[in-house]
Amino acid sequence: MDVMIESQPILPLRAWNAVRTRGTSYAWHKVLRRVLRHTPAWRRHLLYADPRSYWTHRGGFDYFREQEGQPARSWRADWIAERIASYNPTSILEVGCGYGKILSELSRRVCVPLVGIDFSPTQLELAARLINPQAGVSLVLARGEQLPFPDGAFDMVVTSAVILHNRPDIAQTMRREILRVARRFAVHNEETGFSYNRYGYDTVAWYRERGITLAEFGAIPADPNPEESQFCVAVLDPRTLDSSPT
Ligand SMILES: C[S@@+](CC[C@H](N)C(=O)[O-])C[C@H]1O[C@@H](n2cnc3c(N)ncnc32)[C@H](O)[C@@H]1O
């Protein structure tokens, strides 16, 4: 994703702009995020009780600016898209696509139907603005724990830093939904670390416990925090291993 990041105005002006453009609830959320930055338990309690509301407030340009300001995030997206493309998927669903960073990278590498879902309207609005319209990516507002697609609708389903943001019972439902709509592959970049908005899961162990074959797994070398990173490709139809990856 090629982007220009504008410099930020001074704090009082930023606060005023926040209220003017996105309302008091957004401005209040921003203030709480800043004030509670040293008390993760309160942050989780007051800011992350409803993850969809959190991602709606945090999503959009704030999150975009934060991510695009870190080159390591772009190297990681490149690396993930490269790995995904090597499996020659015939269609891809990204669950929790955010502003479309991975979908944009994928659209440069594969020429197959690409669909992104996210439960945050602000993230999806930005994705719709940033993804090249020629790429033919479809975006759908939906929850990962209730995917609005029939069984086996996609050759591959991808998550990148998404399941980890959901509490254990929802995370479990999301994984089941992913296995329901994926035909051949489920691909995950899900970190194991814990924070106020992360639960941190061992996705590799989850697949192993269920006897599902993993074509690859391990840390992401390009990750800003490699020791907590975990990438894996679950093979739902083992016959496909004959033809992939390239
Ligand atoms: C850390 S961002 C990652 C975005 C994108 N996957 C990437 O790697 O750039 C997490 C995204 O997952 C979305 N998300 C988290 N939980 C979700 C859920 N249960 N259903 C749908 N989207 C979810 C959030 O709205 C947010 O856009």
The ligand as a Gaussian input file, in Angstrom:
#p B3LYP/6-31G(d) Opt

LIG

0 1
 C       -5.422000      -5.363000      14.210000
 S       -6.636000      -5.073000      12.986000
 C       -5.978000      -6.087000      11.645000
 C       -6.496000      -5.658000      10.294000
 C       -5.969000      -6.485000       9.101000
 N       -6.271000      -7.888000       9.244000
 C       -4.468000      -6.297000       8.932000
 O       -3.701000      -7.237000       9.199000
 O       -4.058000      -5.188000       8.528000
 C       -7.973000      -6.064000      13.574000
 C       -9.242000      -5.921000      12.724000
 O      -10.098000      -7.023000      13.008000
 C      -11.432000      -6.550000      13.117000
 N      -12.129000      -7.519000      13.997000
 C      -11.769000      -7.914000      15.238000
 N      -12.646000      -8.824000      15.706000
 C      -13.572000      -9.026000      14.739000
 C      -14.724000      -9.850000      14.639000
 N      -15.114000     -10.630000      15.639000
 N      -15.441000      -9.803000      13.485000
 C      -15.065000      -8.994000      12.465000
 N      -13.988000      -8.176000      12.505000
 C      -13.246000      -8.193000      13.635000
 C      -11.293000      -5.143000      13.689000
 O      -12.406000      -4.345000      13.401000
 C      -10.044000      -4.652000      12.989000
 O      -10.322000      -4.020000      11.769000

